[in-house]
Amino acid sequence: MTDDYWQKEYETQRKDRMQNCIDDYLQDNKVTARQAYEEILSCVDDVINYHKKEYEKAVELKSLMLGHRECDIIACADSFATAE
């Protein structure tokens, strides 16, 4: 089977999973449209926050790798003095 076939299959399955979630909310008589709306927004916010944290961690790692490291001046001076 080709990559195109599997890509289309994945897209179909992804849409089906979303449809199942929407159906679950809409068919539950205890859930209001407002609650469904707020919970979907909450899920999107979760994704945003997750990626923001991972982005910030990656930026910090890059900064460290480029030599931008905070250190106590005395501790840094001591480490340089003992390294010689």
mmCIF file of the N, C-alpha and C atoms, coordinates in Angstrom:
data_MODEL
# 
_entry.id   MODEL 
# 
loop_
_atom_site.group_PDB 
_atom_site.id 
_atom_site.type_symbol 
_atom_site.label_atom_id 
_atom_site.label_alt_id 
_atom_site.label_comp_id 
_atom_site.label_asym_id 
_atom_site.label_entity_id 
_atom_site.label_seq_id 
_atom_site.pdbx_PDB_ins_code 
_atom_site.Cartn_x 
_atom_site.Cartn_y 
_atom_site.Cartn_z 
_atom_site.occupancy 
_atom_site.B_iso_or_equiv 
_atom_site.pdbx_formal_charge 
_atom_site.auth_seq_id 
_atom_site.auth_comp_id 
_atom_site.auth_asym_id 
_atom_site.auth_atom_id 
_atom_site.pdbx_PDB_model_num 
ATOM 1   N N  . MET A 1 1  ? 0.834   -1.168 0.000  1.00 0.00 ? 1  MET A N  1 
ATOM 2   C CA . MET A 1 1  ? 0.000   0.000  0.000  1.00 0.00 ? 1  MET A CA 1 
ATOM 3   C C  . MET A 1 1  ? 0.887   1.242  0.000  1.00 0.00 ? 1  MET A C  1 
ATOM 4   N N  . THR A 1 2  ? 0.419   2.275  -0.611 1.00 0.00 ? 2  THR A N  1 
ATOM 5   C CA . THR A 1 2  ? 1.233   3.475  -0.806 1.00 0.00 ? 2  THR A CA 1 
ATOM 6   C C  . THR A 1 2  ? 1.135   4.416  0.394  1.00 0.00 ? 2  THR A C  1 
ATOM 7   N N  . ASP A 1 3  ? 2.075   5.351  0.430  1.00 0.00 ? 3  ASP A N  1 
ATOM 8   C CA . ASP A 1 3  ? 2.047   6.373  1.475  1.00 0.00 ? 3  ASP A CA 1 
ATOM 9   C C  . ASP A 1 3  ? 0.778   7.212  1.382  1.00 0.00 ? 3  ASP A C  1 
ATOM 10  N N  . ASP A 1 4  ? 0.320   7.479  0.170  1.00 0.00 ? 4  ASP A N  1 
ATOM 11  C CA . ASP A 1 4  ? -0.915  8.252  -0.016 1.00 0.00 ? 4  ASP A CA 1 
ATOM 12  C C  . ASP A 1 4  ? -2.109  7.542  0.602  1.00 0.00 ? 4  ASP A C  1 
ATOM 13  N N  . TYR A 1 5  ? -2.144  6.219  0.427  1.00 0.00 ? 5  TYR A N  1 
ATOM 14  C CA . TYR A 1 5  ? -3.236  5.439  1.002  1.00 0.00 ? 5  TYR A CA 1 
ATOM 15  C C  . TYR A 1 5  ? -3.236  5.587  2.521  1.00 0.00 ? 5  TYR A C  1 
ATOM 16  N N  . TRP A 1 6  ? -2.043  5.418  3.147  1.00 0.00 ? 6  TRP A N  1 
ATOM 17  C CA . TRP A 1 6  ? -1.958  5.469  4.598  1.00 0.00 ? 6  TRP A CA 1 
ATOM 18  C C  . TRP A 1 6  ? -2.237  6.876  5.118  1.00 0.00 ? 6  TRP A C  1 
ATOM 19  N N  . GLN A 1 7  ? -1.820  7.883  4.370  1.00 0.00 ? 7  GLN A N  1 
ATOM 20  C CA . GLN A 1 7  ? -2.108  9.263  4.775  1.00 0.00 ? 7  GLN A CA 1 
ATOM 21  C C  . GLN A 1 7  ? -3.611  9.508  4.776  1.00 0.00 ? 7  GLN A C  1 
ATOM 22  N N  . LYS A 1 8  ? -4.284  9.064  3.735  1.00 0.00 ? 8  LYS A N  1 
ATOM 23  C CA . LYS A 1 8  ? -5.738  9.221  3.642  1.00 0.00 ? 8  LYS A CA 1 
ATOM 24  C C  . LYS A 1 8  ? -6.433  8.424  4.745  1.00 0.00 ? 8  LYS A C  1 
ATOM 25  N N  . GLU A 1 9  ? -5.936  7.219  5.011  1.00 0.00 ? 9  GLU A N  1 
ATOM 26  C CA . GLU A 1 9  ? -6.493  6.376  6.070  1.00 0.00 ? 9  GLU A CA 1 
ATOM 27  C C  . GLU A 1 9  ? -6.354  7.057  7.434  1.00 0.00 ? 9  GLU A C  1 
ATOM 28  N N  . TYR A 1 10 ? -5.192  7.632  7.692  1.00 0.00 ? 10 TYR A N  1 
ATOM 29  C CA . TYR A 1 10 ? -4.970  8.336  8.950  1.00 0.00 ? 10 TYR A CA 1 
ATOM 30  C C  . TYR A 1 10 ? -5.912  9.526  9.069  1.00 0.00 ? 10 TYR A C  1 
ATOM 31  N N  . GLU A 1 11 ? -6.057  10.300 7.996  1.00 0.00 ? 11 GLU A N  1 
ATOM 32  C CA . GLU A 1 11 ? -6.952  11.458 8.010  1.00 0.00 ? 11 GLU A CA 1 
ATOM 33  C C  . GLU A 1 11 ? -8.390  11.037 8.313  1.00 0.00 ? 11 GLU A C  1 
ATOM 34  N N  . THR A 1 12 ? -8.815  9.940  7.732  1.00 0.00 ? 12 THR A N  1 
ATOM 35  C CA . THR A 1 12 ? -10.168 9.426  7.972  1.00 0.00 ? 12 THR A CA 1 
ATOM 36  C C  . THR A 1 12 ? -10.330 9.008  9.429  1.00 0.00 ? 12 THR A C  1 
ATOM 37  N N  . GLN A 1 13 ? -9.344  8.282  9.952  1.00 0.00 ? 13 GLN A N  1 
ATOM 38  C CA . GLN A 1 13 ? -9.416  7.832  11.346 1.00 0.00 ? 13 GLN A CA 1 
ATOM 39  C C  . GLN A 1 13 ? -9.390  9.006  12.320 1.00 0.00 ? 13 GLN A C  1 
ATOM 40  N N  . ARG A 1 14 ? -8.579  10.005 12.018 1.00 0.00 ? 14 ARG A N  1 
ATOM 41  C CA . ARG A 1 14 ? -8.502  11.185 12.881 1.00 0.00 ? 14 ARG A CA 1 
ATOM 42  C C  . ARG A 1 14 ? -9.849  11.892 12.933 1.00 0.00 ? 14 ARG A C  1 
ATOM 43  N N  . LYS A 1 15 ? -10.469 12.064 11.768 1.00 0.00 ? 15 LYS A N  1 
ATOM 44  C CA . LYS A 1 15 ? -11.789 12.708 11.710 1.00 0.00 ? 15 LYS A CA 1 
ATOM 45  C C  . LYS A 1 15 ? -12.819 11.867 12.457 1.00 0.00 ? 15 LYS A C  1 
ATOM 46  N N  . ASP A 1 16 ? -12.747 10.559 12.315 1.00 0.00 ? 16 ASP A N  1 
ATOM 47  C CA . ASP A 1 16 ? -13.679 9.671  13.028 1.00 0.00 ? 16 ASP A CA 1 
ATOM 48  C C  . ASP A 1 16 ? -13.526 9.807  14.545 1.00 0.00 ? 16 ASP A C  1 
ATOM 49  N N  . ARG A 1 17 ? -12.280 9.926  15.012 1.00 0.00 ? 17 ARG A N  1 
ATOM 50  C CA . ARG A 1 17 ? -12.063 10.090 16.458 1.00 0.00 ? 17 ARG A CA 1 
ATOM 51  C C  . ARG A 1 17 ? -12.665 11.402 16.949 1.00 0.00 ? 17 ARG A C  1 
ATOM 52  N N  . MET A 1 18 ? -12.493 12.456 16.177 1.00 0.00 ? 18 MET A N  1 
ATOM 53  C CA . MET A 1 18 ? -13.079 13.731 16.556 1.00 0.00 ? 18 MET A CA 1 
ATOM 54  C C  . MET A 1 18 ? -14.607 13.633 16.545 1.00 0.00 ? 18 MET A C  1 
ATOM 55  N N  . GLN A 1 19 ? -15.153 12.970 15.540 1.00 0.00 ? 19 GLN A N  1 
ATOM 56  C CA . GLN A 1 19 ? -16.601 12.793 15.451 1.00 0.00 ? 19 GLN A CA 1 
ATOM 57  C C  . GLN A 1 19 ? -17.128 12.031 16.661 1.00 0.00 ? 19 GLN A C  1 
ATOM 58  N N  . ASN A 1 20 ? -16.404 10.992 17.092 1.00 0.00 ? 20 ASN A N  1 
ATOM 59  C CA . ASN A 1 20 ? -16.805 10.220 18.268 1.00 0.00 ? 20 ASN A CA 1 
ATOM 60  C C  . ASN A 1 20 ? -16.845 11.099 19.518 1.00 0.00 ? 20 ASN A C  1 
ATOM 61  N N  . CYS A 1 21 ? -15.859 11.973 19.657 1.00 0.00 ? 21 CYS A N  1 
ATOM 62  C CA . CYS A 1 21 ? -15.841 12.874 20.819 1.00 0.00 ? 21 CYS A CA 1 
ATOM 63  C C  . CYS A 1 21 ? -17.018 13.847 20.773 1.00 0.00 ? 21 CYS A C  1 
ATOM 64  N N  . ILE A 1 22 ? -17.256 14.428 19.625 1.00 0.00 ? 22 ILE A N  1 
ATOM 65  C CA . ILE A 1 22 ? -18.378 15.364 19.480 1.00 0.00 ? 22 ILE A CA 1 
ATOM 66  C C  . ILE A 1 22 ? -19.694 14.649 19.757 1.00 0.00 ? 22 ILE A C  1 
ATOM 67  N N  . ASP A 1 23 ? -19.851 13.456 19.198 1.00 0.00 ? 23 ASP A N  1 
ATOM 68  C CA . ASP A 1 23 ? -21.061 12.665 19.449 1.00 0.00 ? 23 ASP A CA 1 
ATOM 69  C C  . ASP A 1 23 ? -21.244 12.391 20.935 1.00 0.00 ? 23 ASP A C  1 
ATOM 70  N N  . ASP A 1 24 ? -20.151 12.071 21.626 1.00 0.00 ? 24 ASP A N  1 
ATOM 71  C CA . ASP A 1 24 ? -20.214 11.782 23.051 1.00 0.00 ? 24 ASP A CA 1 
ATOM 72  C C  . ASP A 1 24 ? -20.766 12.988 23.813 1.00 0.00 ? 24 ASP A C  1 
ATOM 73  N N  . TYR A 1 25 ? -20.287 14.175 23.487 1.00 0.00 ? 25 TYR A N  1 
ATOM 74  C CA . TYR A 1 25 ? -20.778 15.393 24.141 1.00 0.00 ? 25 TYR A CA 1 
ATOM 75  C C  . TYR A 1 25 ? -22.242 15.667 23.791 1.00 0.00 ? 25 TYR A C  1 
ATOM 76  N N  . LEU A 1 26 ? -22.565 15.569 22.530 1.00 0.00 ? 26 LEU A N  1 
ATOM 77  C CA . LEU A 1 26 ? -23.913 15.951 22.099 1.00 0.00 ? 26 LEU A CA 1 
ATOM 78  C C  . LEU A 1 26 ? -24.987 14.943 22.519 1.00 0.00 ? 26 LEU A C  1 
ATOM 79  N N  . GLN A 1 27 ? -24.601 13.710 22.703 1.00 0.00 ? 27 GLN A N  1 
ATOM 80  C CA . GLN A 1 27 ? -25.585 12.693 23.060 1.00 0.00 ? 27 GLN A CA 1 
ATOM 81  C C  . GLN A 1 27 ? -25.750 12.528 24.570 1.00 0.00 ? 27 GLN A C  1 
ATOM 82  N N  . ASP A 1 28 ? -24.932 13.206 25.335 1.00 0.00 ? 28 ASP A N  1 
ATOM 83  C CA . ASP A 1 28 ? -25.046 13.144 26.791 1.00 0.00 ? 28 ASP A CA 1 
ATOM 84  C C  . ASP A 1 28 ? -26.002 14.247 27.240 1.00 0.00 ? 28 ASP A C  1 
ATOM 85  N N  . ASN A 1 29 ? -27.138 13.858 27.762 1.00 0.00 ? 29 ASN A N  1 
ATOM 86  C CA . ASN A 1 29 ? -28.164 14.823 28.167 1.00 0.00 ? 29 ASN A CA 1 
ATOM 87  C C  . ASN A 1 29 ? -27.735 15.707 29.334 1.00 0.00 ? 29 ASN A C  1 
ATOM 88  N N  . LYS A 1 30 ? -26.697 15.300 30.045 1.00 0.00 ? 30 LYS A N  1 
ATOM 89  C CA . LYS A 1 30 ? -26.216 16.086 31.181 1.00 0.00 ? 30 LYS A CA 1 
ATOM 90  C C  . LYS A 1 30 ? -25.217 17.161 30.758 1.00 0.00 ? 30 LYS A C  1 
ATOM 91  N N  . VAL A 1 31 ? -24.792 17.139 29.522 1.00 0.00 ? 31 VAL A N  1 
ATOM 92  C CA . VAL A 1 31 ? -23.786 18.084 29.037 1.00 0.00 ? 31 VAL A CA 1 
ATOM 93  C C  . VAL A 1 31 ? -24.468 19.149 28.184 1.00 0.00 ? 31 VAL A C  1 
ATOM 94  N N  . THR A 1 32 ? -24.231 20.398 28.534 1.00 0.00 ? 32 THR A N  1 
ATOM 95  C CA . THR A 1 32 ? -24.797 21.501 27.751 1.00 0.00 ? 32 THR A CA 1 
ATOM 96  C C  . THR A 1 32 ? -23.862 21.830 26.582 1.00 0.00 ? 32 THR A C  1 
ATOM 97  N N  . ALA A 1 33 ? -24.389 22.548 25.627 1.00 0.00 ? 33 ALA A N  1 
ATOM 98  C CA . ALA A 1 33 ? -23.564 23.000 24.503 1.00 0.00 ? 33 ALA A CA 1 
ATOM 99  C C  . ALA A 1 33 ? -22.433 23.887 25.024 1.00 0.00 ? 33 ALA A C  1 
ATOM 100 N N  . ARG A 1 34 ? -22.731 24.714 26.028 1.00 0.00 ? 34 ARG A N  1 
ATOM 101 C CA . ARG A 1 34 ? -21.734 25.595 26.613 1.00 0.00 ? 34 ARG A CA 1 
ATOM 102 C C  . ARG A 1 34 ? -20.596 24.789 27.253 1.00 0.00 ? 34 ARG A C  1 
ATOM 103 N N  . GLN A 1 35 ? -20.950 23.721 27.955 1.00 0.00 ? 35 GLN A N  1 
ATOM 104 C CA . GLN A 1 35 ? -19.929 22.874 28.583 1.00 0.00 ? 35 GLN A CA 1 
ATOM 105 C C  . GLN A 1 35 ? -19.052 22.225 27.521 1.00 0.00 ? 35 GLN A C  1 
ATOM 106 N N  . ALA A 1 36 ? -19.664 21.729 26.454 1.00 0.00 ? 36 ALA A N  1 
ATOM 107 C CA . ALA A 1 36 ? -18.892 21.124 25.364 1.00 0.00 ? 36 ALA A CA 1 
ATOM 108 C C  . ALA A 1 36 ? -17.925 22.145 24.773 1.00 0.00 ? 36 ALA A C  1 
ATOM 109 N N  . TYR A 1 37 ? -18.440 23.335 24.517 1.00 0.00 ? 37 TYR A N  1 
ATOM 110 C CA . TYR A 1 37 ? -17.633 24.431 23.969 1.00 0.00 ? 37 TYR A CA 1 
ATOM 111 C C  . TYR A 1 37 ? -16.452 24.747 24.885 1.00 0.00 ? 37 TYR A C  1 
ATOM 112 N N  . GLU A 1 38 ? -16.719 24.899 26.197 1.00 0.00 ? 38 GLU A N  1 
ATOM 113 C CA . GLU A 1 38 ? -15.668 25.263 27.149 1.00 0.00 ? 38 GLU A CA 1 
ATOM 114 C C  . GLU A 1 38 ? -14.622 24.159 27.295 1.00 0.00 ? 38 GLU A C  1 
ATOM 115 N N  . GLU A 1 39 ? -15.061 22.912 27.249 1.00 0.00 ? 39 GLU A N  1 
ATOM 116 C CA . GLU A 1 39 ? -14.104 21.807 27.380 1.00 0.00 ? 39 GLU A CA 1 
ATOM 117 C C  . GLU A 1 39 ? -13.242 21.660 26.131 1.00 0.00 ? 39 GLU A C  1 
ATOM 118 N N  . ILE A 1 40 ? -13.817 21.914 24.964 1.00 0.00 ? 40 ILE A N  1 
ATOM 119 C CA . ILE A 1 40 ? -13.005 21.878 23.736 1.00 0.00 ? 40 ILE A CA 1 
ATOM 120 C C  . ILE A 1 40 ? -11.968 22.996 23.777 1.00 0.00 ? 40 ILE A C  1 
ATOM 121 N N  . LEU A 1 41 ? -12.381 24.203 24.200 1.00 0.00 ? 41 LEU A N  1 
ATOM 122 C CA . LEU A 1 41 ? -11.426 25.309 24.335 1.00 0.00 ? 41 LEU A CA 1 
ATOM 123 C C  . LEU A 1 41 ? -10.337 24.962 25.349 1.00 0.00 ? 41 LEU A C  1 
ATOM 124 N N  . SER A 1 42 ? -10.722 24.321 26.432 1.00 0.00 ? 42 SER A N  1 
ATOM 125 C CA . SER A 1 42 ? -9.751  23.917 27.446 1.00 0.00 ? 42 SER A CA 1 
ATOM 126 C C  . SER A 1 42 ? -8.713  22.957 26.859 1.00 0.00 ? 42 SER A C  1 
ATOM 127 N N  . CYS A 1 43 ? -9.166  22.048 26.019 1.00 0.00 ? 43 CYS A N  1 
ATOM 128 C CA . CYS A 1 43 ? -8.238  21.107 25.368 1.00 0.00 ? 43 CYS A CA 1 
ATOM 129 C C  . CYS A 1 43 ? -7.262  21.836 24.453 1.00 0.00 ? 43 CYS A C  1 
ATOM 130 N N  . VAL A 1 44 ? -7.765  22.816 23.722 1.00 0.00 ? 44 VAL A N  1 
ATOM 131 C CA . VAL A 1 44 ? -6.889  23.604 22.846 1.00 0.00 ? 44 VAL A CA 1 
ATOM 132 C C  . VAL A 1 44 ? -5.882  24.383 23.691 1.00 0.00 ? 44 VAL A C  1 
ATOM 133 N N  . ASP A 1 45 ? -6.354  24.944 24.812 1.00 0.00 ? 45 ASP A N  1 
ATOM 134 C CA . ASP A 1 45 ? -5.440  25.651 25.714 1.00 0.00 ? 45 ASP A CA 1 
ATOM 135 C C  . ASP A 1 45 ? -4.367  24.716 26.265 1.00 0.00 ? 45 ASP A C  1 
ATOM 136 N N  . ASP A 1 46 ? -4.740  23.484 26.586 1.00 0.00 ? 46 ASP A N  1 
ATOM 137 C CA . ASP A 1 46 ? -3.765  22.508 27.064 1.00 0.00 ? 46 ASP A CA 1 
ATOM 138 C C  . ASP A 1 46 ? -2.655  22.280 26.037 1.00 0.00 ? 46 ASP A C  1 
ATOM 139 N N  . VAL A 1 47 ? -3.038  22.160 24.785 1.00 0.00 ? 47 VAL A N  1 
ATOM 140 C CA . VAL A 1 47 ? -2.046  21.958 23.717 1.00 0.00 ? 47 VAL A CA 1 
ATOM 141 C C  . VAL A 1 47 ? -1.141  23.182 23.604 1.00 0.00 ? 47 VAL A C  1 
ATOM 142 N N  . ILE A 1 48 ? -1.745  24.367 23.655 1.00 0.00 ? 48 ILE A N  1 
ATOM 143 C CA . ILE A 1 48 ? -0.956  25.605 23.571 1.00 0.00 ? 48 ILE A CA 1 
ATOM 144 C C  . ILE A 1 48 ? 0.043   25.668 24.718 1.00 0.00 ? 48 ILE A C  1 
ATOM 145 N N  . ASN A 1 49 ? -0.413  25.402 25.937 1.00 0.00 ? 49 ASN A N  1 
ATOM 146 C CA . ASN A 1 49 ? 0.476   25.470 27.102 1.00 0.00 ? 49 ASN A CA 1 
ATOM 147 C C  . ASN A 1 49 ? 1.581   24.422 27.034 1.00 0.00 ? 49 ASN A C  1 
ATOM 148 N N  . TYR A 1 50 ? 1.256   23.220 26.592 1.00 0.00 ? 50 TYR A N  1 
ATOM 149 C CA . TYR A 1 50 ? 2.261   22.172 26.465 1.00 0.00 ? 50 TYR A CA 1 
ATOM 150 C C  . TYR A 1 50 ? 3.354   22.611 25.495 1.00 0.00 ? 50 TYR A C  1 
ATOM 151 N N  . HIS A 1 51 ? 2.954   23.083 24.343 1.00 0.00 ? 51 HIS A N  1 
ATOM 152 C CA . HIS A 1 51 ? 3.945   23.467 23.336 1.00 0.00 ? 51 HIS A CA 1 
ATOM 153 C C  . HIS A 1 51 ? 4.722   24.709 23.759 1.00 0.00 ? 51 HIS A C  1 
ATOM 154 N N  . LYS A 1 52 ? 4.074   25.587 24.505 1.00 0.00 ? 52 LYS A N  1 
ATOM 155 C CA . LYS A 1 52 ? 4.770   26.774 24.999 1.00 0.00 ? 52 LYS A CA 1 
ATOM 156 C C  . LYS A 1 52 ? 5.882   26.348 25.957 1.00 0.00 ? 52 LYS A C  1 
ATOM 157 N N  . LYS A 1 53 ? 5.584   25.414 26.860 1.00 0.00 ? 53 LYS A N  1 
ATOM 158 C CA . LYS A 1 53 ? 6.601   24.938 27.803 1.00 0.00 ? 53 LYS A CA 1 
ATOM 159 C C  . LYS A 1 53 ? 7.743   24.251 27.071 1.00 0.00 ? 53 LYS A C  1 
ATOM 160 N N  . GLU A 1 54 ? 7.419   23.418 26.099 1.00 0.00 ? 54 GLU A N  1 
ATOM 161 C CA . GLU A 1 54 ? 8.459   22.720 25.347 1.00 0.00 ? 54 GLU A CA 1 
ATOM 162 C C  . GLU A 1 54 ? 9.291   23.711 24.527 1.00 0.00 ? 54 GLU A C  1 
ATOM 163 N N  . TYR A 1 55 ? 8.639   24.717 23.961 1.00 0.00 ? 55 TYR A N  1 
ATOM 164 C CA . TYR A 1 55 ? 9.341   25.760 23.208 1.00 0.00 ? 55 TYR A CA 1 
ATOM 165 C C  . TYR A 1 55 ? 10.315  26.504 24.132 1.00 0.00 ? 55 TYR A C  1 
ATOM 166 N N  . GLU A 1 56 ? 9.817   26.902 25.306 1.00 0.00 ? 56 GLU A N  1 
ATOM 167 C CA . GLU A 1 56 ? 10.664  27.635 26.245 1.00 0.00 ? 56 GLU A CA 1 
ATOM 168 C C  . GLU A 1 56 ? 11.853  26.791 26.697 1.00 0.00 ? 56 GLU A C  1 
ATOM 169 N N  . LYS A 1 57 ? 11.628  25.499 26.896 1.00 0.00 ? 57 LYS A N  1 
ATOM 170 C CA . LYS A 1 57 ? 12.723  24.615 27.288 1.00 0.00 ? 57 LYS A CA 1 
ATOM 171 C C  . LYS A 1 57 ? 13.757  24.521 26.168 1.00 0.00 ? 57 LYS A C  1 
ATOM 172 N N  . ALA A 1 58 ? 13.298  24.427 24.941 1.00 0.00 ? 58 ALA A N  1 
ATOM 173 C CA . ALA A 1 58 ? 14.213  24.342 23.797 1.00 0.00 ? 58 ALA A CA 1 
ATOM 174 C C  . ALA A 1 58 ? 15.013  25.637 23.645 1.00 0.00 ? 58 ALA A C  1 
ATOM 175 N N  . VAL A 1 59 ? 14.373  26.776 23.845 1.00 0.00 ? 59 VAL A N  1 
ATOM 176 C CA . VAL A 1 59 ? 15.068  28.062 23.760 1.00 0.00 ? 59 VAL A CA 1 
ATOM 177 C C  . VAL A 1 59 ? 16.127  28.166 24.858 1.00 0.00 ? 59 VAL A C  1 
ATOM 178 N N  . GLU A 1 60 ? 15.775  27.713 26.053 1.00 0.00 ? 60 GLU A N  1 
ATOM 179 C CA . GLU A 1 60 ? 16.733  27.735 27.161 1.00 0.00 ? 60 GLU A CA 1 
ATOM 180 C C  . GLU A 1 60 ? 17.931  26.831 26.869 1.00 0.00 ? 60 GLU A C  1 
ATOM 181 N N  . LEU A 1 61 ? 17.678  25.637 26.343 1.00 0.00 ? 61 LEU A N  1 
ATOM 182 C CA . LEU A 1 61 ? 18.761  24.720 26.004 1.00 0.00 ? 61 LEU A CA 1 
ATOM 183 C C  . LEU A 1 61 ? 19.685  25.347 24.959 1.00 0.00 ? 61 LEU A C  1 
ATOM 184 N N  . LYS A 1 62 ? 19.103  25.949 23.936 1.00 0.00 ? 62 LYS A N  1 
ATOM 185 C CA . LYS A 1 62 ? 19.913  26.586 22.895 1.00 0.00 ? 62 LYS A CA 1 
ATOM 186 C C  . LYS A 1 62 ? 20.764  27.698 23.495 1.00 0.00 ? 62 LYS A C  1 
ATOM 187 N N  . SER A 1 63 ? 20.164  28.489 24.360 1.00 0.00 ? 63 SER A N  1 
ATOM 188 C CA . SER A 1 63 ? 20.903  29.569 25.001 1.00 0.00 ? 63 SER A CA 1 
ATOM 189 C C  . SER A 1 63 ? 22.085  29.024 25.804 1.00 0.00 ? 63 SER A C  1 
ATOM 190 N N  . LEU A 1 64 ? 21.840  27.957 26.548 1.00 0.00 ? 64 LEU A N  1 
ATOM 191 C CA . LEU A 1 64 ? 22.928  27.338 27.312 1.00 0.00 ? 64 LEU A CA 1 
ATOM 192 C C  . LEU A 1 64 ? 24.023  26.821 26.391 1.00 0.00 ? 64 LEU A C  1 
ATOM 193 N N  . MET A 1 65 ? 23.624  26.203 25.300 1.00 0.00 ? 65 MET A N  1 
ATOM 194 C CA . MET A 1 65 ? 24.600  25.641 24.367 1.00 0.00 ? 65 MET A CA 1 
ATOM 195 C C  . MET A 1 65 ? 25.423  26.727 23.685 1.00 0.00 ? 65 MET A C  1 
ATOM 196 N N  . LEU A 1 66 ? 24.859  27.912 23.576 1.00 0.00 ? 66 LEU A N  1 
ATOM 197 C CA . LEU A 1 66 ? 25.587  29.026 22.974 1.00 0.00 ? 66 LEU A CA 1 
ATOM 198 C C  . LEU A 1 66 ? 26.448  29.776 23.994 1.00 0.00 ? 66 LEU A C  1 
ATOM 199 N N  . GLY A 1 67 ? 26.462  29.272 25.225 1.00 0.00 ? 67 GLY A N  1 
ATOM 200 C CA . GLY A 1 67 ? 27.327  29.848 26.240 1.00 0.00 ? 67 GLY A CA 1 
ATOM 201 C C  . GLY A 1 67 ? 26.679  30.886 27.120 1.00 0.00 ? 67 GLY A C  1 
ATOM 202 N N  . HIS A 1 68 ? 25.401  31.083 26.988 1.00 0.00 ? 68 HIS A N  1 
ATOM 203 C CA . HIS A 1 68 ? 24.691  32.069 27.803 1.00 0.00 ? 68 HIS A CA 1 
ATOM 204 C C  . HIS A 1 68 ? 24.216  31.386 29.088 1.00 0.00 ? 68 HIS A C  1 
ATOM 205 N N  . ARG A 1 69 ? 25.159  31.298 30.050 1.00 0.00 ? 69 ARG A N  1 
ATOM 206 C CA . ARG A 1 69 ? 24.842  30.615 31.296 1.00 0.00 ? 69 ARG A CA 1 
ATOM 207 C C  . ARG A 1 69 ? 25.008  31.584 32.457 1.00 0.00 ? 69 ARG A C  1 
ATOM 208 N N  . GLU A 1 70 ? 24.012  31.598 33.309 1.00 0.00 ? 70 GLU A N  1 
ATOM 209 C CA . GLU A 1 70 ? 24.111  32.403 34.515 1.00 0.00 ? 70 GLU A CA 1 
ATOM 210 C C  . GLU A 1 70 ? 25.001  31.672 35.509 1.00 0.00 ? 70 GLU A C  1 
ATOM 211 N N  . CYS A 1 71 ? 25.838  32.419 36.187 1.00 0.00 ? 71 CYS A N  1 
ATOM 212 C CA . CYS A 1 71 ? 26.610  31.805 37.253 1.00 0.00 ? 71 CYS A CA 1 
ATOM 213 C C  . CYS A 1 71 ? 26.986  32.872 38.261 1.00 0.00 ? 71 CYS A C  1 
ATOM 214 N N  . ASP A 1 72 ? 27.208  32.420 39.458 1.00 0.00 ? 72 ASP A N  1 
ATOM 215 C CA . ASP A 1 72 ? 27.662  33.314 40.513 1.00 0.00 ? 72 ASP A CA 1 
ATOM 216 C C  . ASP A 1 72 ? 29.103  33.707 40.181 1.00 0.00 ? 72 ASP A C  1 
ATOM 217 N N  . ILE A 1 73 ? 29.395  34.989 40.197 1.00 0.00 ? 73 ILE A N  1 
ATOM 218 C CA . ILE A 1 73 ? 30.720  35.483 39.779 1.00 0.00 ? 73 ILE A CA 1 
ATOM 219 C C  . ILE A 1 73 ? 31.829  34.820 40.598 1.00 0.00 ? 73 ILE A C  1 
ATOM 220 N N  . ILE A 1 74 ? 31.636  34.704 41.892 1.00 0.00 ? 74 ILE A N  1 
ATOM 221 C CA . ILE A 1 74 ? 32.673  34.108 42.748 1.00 0.00 ? 74 ILE A CA 1 
ATOM 222 C C  . ILE A 1 74 ? 32.852  32.631 42.396 1.00 0.00 ? 74 ILE A C  1 
ATOM 223 N N  . ALA A 1 75 ? 31.736  31.914 42.232 1.00 0.00 ? 75 ALA A N  1 
ATOM 224 C CA . ALA A 1 75 ? 31.820  30.487 41.906 1.00 0.00 ? 75 ALA A CA 1 
ATOM 225 C C  . ALA A 1 75 ? 32.487  30.300 40.552 1.00 0.00 ? 75 ALA A C  1 
ATOM 226 N N  . CYS A 1 76 ? 32.145  31.152 39.588 1.00 0.00 ? 76 CYS A N  1 
ATOM 227 C CA . CYS A 1 76 ? 32.770  31.046 38.260 1.00 0.00 ? 76 CYS A CA 1 
ATOM 228 C C  . CYS A 1 76 ? 34.263  31.345 38.346 1.00 0.00 ? 76 CYS A C  1 
ATOM 229 N N  . ALA A 1 77 ? 34.621  32.365 39.098 1.00 0.00 ? 77 ALA A N  1 
ATOM 230 C CA . ALA A 1 77 ? 36.043  32.717 39.239 1.00 0.00 ? 77 ALA A CA 1 
ATOM 231 C C  . ALA A 1 77 ? 36.791  31.578 39.923 1.00 0.00 ? 77 ALA A C  1 
ATOM 232 N N  . ASP A 1 78 ? 36.180  30.985 40.948 1.00 0.00 ? 78 ASP A N  1 
ATOM 233 C CA . ASP A 1 78 ? 36.810  29.864 41.633 1.00 0.00 ? 78 ASP A CA 1 
ATOM 234 C C  . ASP A 1 78 ? 37.001  28.680 40.687 1.00 0.00 ? 78 ASP A C  1 
ATOM 235 N N  . SER A 1 79 ? 36.008  28.400 39.862 1.00 0.00 ? 79 SER A N  1 
ATOM 236 C CA . SER A 1 79 ? 36.114  27.252 38.955 1.00 0.00 ? 79 SER A CA 1 
ATOM 237 C C  . SER A 1 79 ? 37.187  27.506 37.907 1.00 0.00 ? 79 SER A C  1 
ATOM 238 N N  . PHE A 1 80 ? 37.336  28.750 37.468 1.00 0.00 ? 80 PHE A N  1 
ATOM 239 C CA . PHE A 1 80 ? 38.395  29.061 36.496 1.00 0.00 ? 80 PHE A CA 1 
ATOM 240 C C  . PHE A 1 80 ? 39.764  28.952 37.158 1.00 0.00 ? 80 PHE A C  1 
ATOM 241 N N  . ALA A 1 81 ? 39.860  29.389 38.406 1.00 0.00 ? 81 ALA A N  1 
ATOM 242 C CA . ALA A 1 81 ? 41.135  29.372 39.126 1.00 0.00 ? 81 ALA A CA 1 
ATOM 243 C C  . ALA A 1 81 ? 41.597  27.933 39.380 1.00 0.00 ? 81 ALA A C  1 
ATOM 244 N N  . THR A 1 82 ? 40.670  27.045 39.690 1.00 0.00 ? 82 THR A N  1 
ATOM 245 C CA . THR A 1 82 ? 41.059  25.666 39.965 1.00 0.00 ? 82 THR A CA 1 
ATOM 246 C C  . THR A 1 82 ? 41.252  24.842 38.707 1.00 0.00 ? 82 THR A C  1 
ATOM 247 N N  . ALA A 1 83 ? 40.761  25.338 37.576 1.00 0.00 ? 83 ALA A N  1 
ATOM 248 C CA . ALA A 1 83 ? 40.888  24.609 36.320 1.00 0.00 ? 83 ALA A CA 1 
ATOM 249 C C  . ALA A 1 83 ? 42.308  24.710 35.763 1.00 0.00 ? 83 ALA A C  1 
ATOM 250 N N  . GLU A 1 84 ? 43.061  25.701 36.178 1.00 0.00 ? 84 GLU A N  1 
ATOM 251 C CA . GLU A 1 84 ? 44.400  25.897 35.622 1.00 0.00 ? 84 GLU A CA 1 
ATOM 252 C C  . GLU A 1 84 ? 45.405  24.973 36.191 1.00 0.00 ? 84 GLU A C  1 
# 
